[in-house]
């Protein structure tokens, strides 16, 4: 830092005098100024610049595993451990999770309960065969907000969602309608949810029957039965909501729309699908289906 200061002010003050005042050697300063970086130093600088770019291009949400994947795509030969060291040197740290304790499942009802058909079998090889869904609370100063989201277990894509002020039947009905309209799945899709009053309601059961979907529900008090939906909400809260509180409902909607539609579905890479985005992974199946029909 002292050498940089001397270099910056060398046109104003005597280098010799500044070296004396800052207690550094004159020869040391000139050796620093005349130094030519080695190929290894140049490579490290280039990699650190790319790490910094990918970190901020992904809204400070990526840690060393995902940034390493992006560097590999750019033909850099580097280990995840080295990327982690460089990130620490650069002061780059991705967001970390905190627990959210707002309860959104109302199981105090007498509605019919579907069996747990999914039974924690989260490995699905084809899109639009198994969807999982859940509701979460979104903090907002203007008033309460609830997000219902539907995730395809194969592609990890959010195929439908709704954000509303009330955790009622309309919230989940609009979410399932949007997902069905977008994907038009075939008969027999397994639809997994918790035992909340919204998902067990007569209206929602009728909607699943209309769409020829098979209902599956988690066991009482077992959050692992719907772990993939819970995982998405954990990501949303870690990467978008943590450390902030939306001032208005419009602000919340715009932020969540951008996160789901532009970042999560189309930009965020996922380790479970080969470090592709949900949109890219789903597109592979669409292209394959088109070729088979040709």
C-alpha positions as CSV (number, residue, x, y, z in Angstrom):
1,X,0.0,0.0,0.0
2,X,2.9,2.4,0.8
3,X,4.5,1.7,-2.6
4,X,1.2,2.4,-4.3
5,X,0.9,5.7,-2.5
6,X,4.5,6.7,-3.5
7,X,3.8,5.8,-7.1
8,X,0.6,7.8,-7.1
9,X,2.2,10.9,-5.7
10,X,5.6,10.7,-7.4
11,X,4.9,13.6,-9.7
12,X,4.2,15.8,-6.7
13,X,6.8,14.9,-4.1
14,X,10.3,13.5,-4.1
15,X,10.4,9.7,-4.1
16,X,13.4,9.7,-1.8
17,X,11.6,11.9,0.7
18,X,8.4,9.9,0.7
19,X,10.4,6.7,1.2
20,X,12.1,8.2,4.3
21,X,8.7,9.4,5.7
22,X,7.0,6.1,5.0
23,X,10.0,4.1,6.3
24,X,10.5,2.0,3.2
25,X,13.7,1.6,1.2
26,X,14.2,3.5,-2.1
27,X,15.6,0.4,-3.8
28,X,12.6,-1.7,-2.6
29,X,10.2,0.8,-4.2
30,X,12.0,0.8,-7.6
31,X,12.2,-3.0,-7.5
32,X,8.4,-3.1,-6.9
33,X,7.8,-0.6,-9.7
34,X,9.9,-2.3,-12.2
35,X,8.7,-5.8,-11.4
36,X,7.2,-7.7,-14.4
37,X,4.6,-10.3,-13.4
38,X,5.3,-13.9,-14.2
39,X,3.0,-16.1,-16.3
40,X,1.7,-17.7,-13.0
41,X,0.9,-14.3,-11.6
42,X,-0.8,-13.2,-14.8
43,X,-2.9,-16.4,-14.8
44,X,-3.9,-16.0,-11.1
45,X,-4.9,-12.4,-11.9
46,X,-7.0,-13.5,-14.8
47,X,-8.7,-16.2,-12.8
48,X,-9.4,-13.9,-9.9
49,X,-11.0,-11.4,-12.4
50,X,-13.3,-14.2,-13.7
51,X,-14.2,-15.3,-10.2
52,X,-15.1,-11.7,-9.3
53,X,-17.2,-11.4,-12.5
54,X,-19.1,-14.6,-11.9
55,X,-19.7,-13.8,-8.2
56,X,-21.3,-10.5,-8.9
57,X,-23.0,-11.6,-12.2
58,X,-24.9,-14.1,-10.1
59,X,-25.9,-11.6,-7.4
60,X,-23.3,-12.8,-4.8
61,X,-25.2,-16.1,-4.6
62,X,-22.6,-18.5,-5.8
63,X,-19.9,-20.1,-3.7
64,X,-16.8,-21.9,-4.9
65,X,-18.5,-25.1,-6.2
66,X,-20.6,-23.3,-8.8
67,X,-18.0,-20.8,-9.7
68,X,-15.5,-23.6,-10.3
69,X,-18.0,-25.2,-12.7
70,X,-18.2,-21.9,-14.6
71,X,-14.4,-21.6,-14.8
72,X,-14.2,-25.1,-16.1
73,X,-16.6,-24.2,-18.9
74,X,-14.2,-21.4,-19.8
75,X,-11.4,-24.0,-20.0
76,X,-9.5,-23.0,-16.8
77,X,-7.8,-25.9,-15.0
78,X,-8.4,-25.2,-11.4
79,X,-9.6,-27.0,-8.3
80,X,-12.6,-26.0,-6.2
81,X,-10.3,-25.7,-3.2
82,X,-8.1,-23.1,-5.0
83,X,-11.2,-21.2,-6.1
84,X,-12.3,-21.1,-2.4
85,X,-8.8,-19.7,-1.4
86,X,-9.0,-17.1,-4.1
87,X,-12.5,-16.1,-3.1
88,X,-11.3,-15.7,0.5
89,X,-8.4,-13.6,-0.6
90,X,-10.8,-11.4,-2.6
91,X,-13.2,-11.1,0.3
92,X,-16.0,-12.8,-1.7
93,X,-18.5,-14.8,0.4
94,X,-21.8,-16.1,-0.8
95,X,-25.0,-15.7,1.2
96,X,-25.6,-18.4,3.9
97,X,-28.9,-19.8,5.2
98,X,-30.8,-18.7,8.3
99,X,-33.8,-20.6,9.7
100,X,-37.3,-19.2,9.0
101,X,-39.9,-20.3,11.5
102,X,-43.2,-19.0,10.1
103,X,-45.7,-21.9,10.0
104,X,-47.8,-22.1,6.8
105,X,-49.3,-25.6,7.1
106,X,-52.8,-25.8,8.6
107,X,-53.4,-29.6,9.2
108,X,-56.2,-29.0,11.7
109,X,-59.0,-30.1,9.5
110,X,-61.2,-33.1,8.6
111,X,-60.6,-33.1,4.9
112,X,-59.6,-36.4,3.1
113,X,-55.9,-37.2,3.1
114,X,-54.1,-38.8,0.1
115,X,-51.6,-41.5,0.7
116,X,-47.8,-40.8,0.5
117,X,-47.3,-42.2,-3.0
118,X,-44.0,-40.3,-3.5
119,X,-42.5,-41.7,-0.3
120,X,-39.3,-39.6,-0.6
121,X,-38.4,-41.0,-4.1
122,X,-37.1,-37.8,-5.5
123,X,-35.3,-39.3,-8.5
124,X,-37.4,-38.7,-11.6
125,X,-36.1,-39.3,-15.1
126,X,-38.8,-37.5,-17.2
127,X,-40.3,-34.0,-16.9
128,X,-44.0,-33.6,-16.0
129,X,-44.2,-36.9,-14.1
130,X,-43.9,-35.7,-10.5
131,X,-44.6,-32.2,-9.2
132,X,-44.1,-31.1,-5.6
133,X,-45.7,-28.0,-4.1
134,X,-45.7,-26.0,-0.9
135,X,-46.5,-22.5,0.5
136,X,-44.2,-20.1,2.3
137,X,-44.5,-16.8,4.0
138,X,-42.9,-13.7,2.5
139,X,-42.1,-10.8,4.9
140,X,-43.4,-7.4,3.7
141,X,-44.0,-4.1,5.6
142,X,-47.2,-3.4,3.6
143,X,-48.9,-6.6,4.8
144,X,-48.7,-10.4,4.8
145,X,-47.8,-12.3,1.6
146,X,-47.8,-16.0,0.8
147,X,-46.0,-17.7,-2.1
148,X,-47.3,-21.0,-3.5
149,X,-44.8,-22.7,-5.9
150,X,-44.8,-25.9,-7.9
151,X,-41.5,-27.6,-8.8
152,X,-40.9,-30.4,-11.4
153,X,-38.8,-33.1,-9.7
154,X,-37.0,-34.0,-12.9
155,X,-35.9,-30.6,-14.2
156,X,-36.1,-28.7,-10.8
157,X,-38.0,-26.0,-12.8
158,X,-40.6,-23.9,-11.0
159,X,-43.5,-24.6,-13.4
160,X,-46.1,-22.5,-11.6
161,X,-46.4,-20.1,-8.7
162,X,-48.6,-17.4,-7.2
163,X,-48.0,-14.6,-4.7
164,X,-51.1,-13.4,-2.8
165,X,-52.1,-11.7,0.5
166,X,-54.1,-14.6,1.8
167,X,-53.2,-18.2,2.3
168,X,-56.5,-19.5,0.9
169,X,-57.7,-21.9,-1.8
170,X,-57.3,-19.4,-4.6
171,X,-53.6,-19.1,-3.9
172,X,-52.9,-22.8,-4.7
173,X,-55.6,-23.1,-7.3
174,X,-54.1,-20.3,-9.4
175,X,-50.6,-21.8,-9.0
176,X,-51.7,-25.2,-10.3
177,X,-53.7,-23.6,-13.1
178,X,-50.6,-21.6,-14.3
179,X,-48.5,-24.8,-14.1
180,X,-51.0,-26.9,-16.1
181,X,-51.5,-24.2,-18.7
182,X,-47.7,-23.9,-19.2
183,X,-46.8,-27.6,-19.3
184,X,-49.9,-29.5,-20.3
185,X,-48.8,-32.7,-18.6
186,X,-50.2,-36.1,-19.5
187,X,-52.5,-38.2,-17.5
188,X,-51.3,-39.6,-14.2
189,X,-48.8,-37.0,-13.0
190,X,-48.1,-37.4,-9.3
191,X,-48.8,-34.2,-7.4
192,X,-47.2,-34.2,-4.0
193,X,-48.0,-31.7,-1.2
194,X,-48.3,-31.5,2.6
195,X,-51.6,-32.0,4.4
196,X,-52.5,-28.4,4.5
197,X,-56.2,-27.3,4.3
198,X,-55.7,-25.7,0.9
199,X,-54.3,-28.9,-0.7
200,X,-57.0,-31.1,0.9
201,X,-59.9,-28.8,0.1
202,X,-62.7,-30.0,-2.1
203,X,-61.9,-27.3,-4.7
204,X,-58.3,-28.4,-5.0
205,X,-59.1,-32.1,-5.0
206,X,-61.5,-31.4,-7.8
207,X,-58.9,-29.5,-9.8
208,X,-56.4,-32.4,-9.5
209,X,-59.2,-34.7,-10.8
210,X,-59.9,-32.4,-13.7
211,X,-56.3,-32.4,-14.7
212,X,-56.1,-36.2,-14.2
213,X,-53.3,-35.9,-11.6
214,X,-52.7,-38.3,-8.7
215,X,-52.6,-36.7,-5.3
216,X,-49.8,-37.7,-2.9
217,X,-49.3,-36.2,0.6
218,X,-46.6,-36.1,3.2
219,X,-46.9,-37.8,6.5
220,X,-47.9,-35.7,9.5
221,X,-44.9,-33.7,10.9
222,X,-42.4,-35.1,8.4
223,X,-40.8,-32.3,6.5
224,X,-38.5,-34.7,4.7
225,X,-41.4,-36.1,2.7
226,X,-41.5,-32.7,0.8
227,X,-37.8,-31.9,1.0
228,X,-37.4,-30.7,-2.6
229,X,-40.1,-28.0,-2.2
230,X,-38.7,-27.0,1.2
231,X,-35.2,-26.8,-0.4
232,X,-36.5,-24.4,-3.1
233,X,-37.9,-22.1,-0.4
234,X,-34.7,-22.3,1.5
235,X,-32.8,-21.1,-1.5
236,X,-35.3,-18.3,-2.2
237,X,-35.0,-17.0,1.3
238,X,-31.2,-17.4,1.4
239,X,-30.5,-15.8,-2.0
240,X,-33.3,-13.2,-2.2
241,X,-35.0,-12.4,1.1
242,X,-32.3,-12.8,3.8
243,X,-31.3,-9.5,5.2
244,X,-34.1,-7.5,3.5
245,X,-37.7,-6.7,4.1
246,X,-39.9,-5.6,1.2
247,X,-41.5,-2.3,1.7
248,X,-44.5,-2.9,-0.7
249,X,-46.3,-5.9,-2.1
250,X,-45.5,-4.6,-5.6
251,X,-41.8,-4.6,-4.8
252,X,-42.0,-8.1,-3.4
253,X,-43.8,-9.4,-6.5
254,X,-41.3,-7.8,-8.9
255,X,-38.3,-9.2,-6.9
256,X,-39.8,-12.7,-6.7
257,X,-40.8,-12.7,-10.4
258,X,-37.3,-11.8,-11.4
259,X,-35.8,-14.4,-9.1
260,X,-38.0,-17.3,-10.3
261,X,-38.4,-16.5,-14.0
262,X,-35.0,-15.0,-14.8
263,X,-32.5,-16.2,-12.2
264,X,-33.7,-19.6,-10.8
265,X,-35.3,-21.1,-13.9
266,X,-33.0,-19.7,-16.5
267,X,-29.6,-18.7,-15.0
268,X,-29.0,-20.6,-11.7
269,X,-27.1,-23.9,-12.3
270,X,-28.0,-27.0,-10.2
271,X,-25.6,-29.7,-9.2
272,X,-28.5,-32.3,-9.2
273,X,-29.0,-31.8,-13.0
274,X,-25.4,-31.7,-14.1
275,X,-24.8,-28.0,-13.4
276,X,-27.4,-27.0,-16.0
277,X,-30.2,-24.5,-15.5
278,X,-33.8,-26.0,-15.1
279,X,-34.7,-24.3,-18.4
280,X,-31.7,-25.9,-20.2
281,X,-32.4,-29.3,-18.8
282,X,-36.1,-29.1,-19.7
283,X,-35.1,-28.0,-23.2
284,X,-33.1,-31.2,-23.7
285,X,-36.2,-33.3,-23.2
286,X,-38.2,-31.0,-25.5
287,X,-35.6,-31.3,-28.3
288,X,-35.4,-35.1,-27.9
289,X,-39.2,-35.4,-28.1
290,X,-39.2,-33.3,-31.2
291,X,-36.6,-35.6,-32.9
292,X,-38.5,-38.7,-31.9
293,X,-41.7,-37.4,-33.5
294,X,-39.9,-36.3,-36.7
